[in-house]
Amino acid sequence: MTVEPTATTTNSTAINSVTNSTELELDADELFHLGIKASEQSSHEQAITYFKRSLIKKDNANTRYLLGAQYAEIGMIERAIDAMKSAVSLEPELWTAHFQIGLAQMTIGHNAEALISWQPLEKLEKSEPLRLFSEGLSALATNELEKAQQQILQGIENNRQNPALNKDMSKVIENISSMIGGEKIPLPADEESSSKSHLFLDAYKS
């Protein structure tokens, strides 16, 4: 007598077959999005692991950029800069990475290097927020405070896609105002800003 397999038996067999298959191994895109999720939850160790595993499977500029962002989050600024530079070497028009490279360099006092890193942003339209922000910060680096204030304020006004970046640039404006008033405050770093994680992620998403 032949016993027909039930639906439950068939489904169980199929599930076991998939479970035992290498097809269950996470692909590069899955690992990339898991890395983003971990980053949103400030799980930096997990995010770095996911992004590194994703890069092993498929090299990708955005993955390199967000890996660099995680290094910046944990204070490894030089490594962050290197990772983001490698991202723009793959994708020269990854404008957010150009901007963040210069911003990271400026936070550790490498202003001359930051000015060079922002040069590619001159290809953008004059009304583009990233160009305006970089021009403002460049003016700040050369102590042109009023120009810096004007450019950054215009950038904030034009920026509709990245509220976290506007928040950080608003802090720069506050510091410029203090400097114009005679009270000099280190710029533009606010390393404990709770918006930092979203700054990098929002920049990628934009």
Summary of the structure (lengths in Angstrom):
residues: 206
radius of gyration: 22.2
end to end distance: 64.3
largest distance: 96.0
contacts: 637
relative contact order: 0.09
helix: 73%
strand: 0%
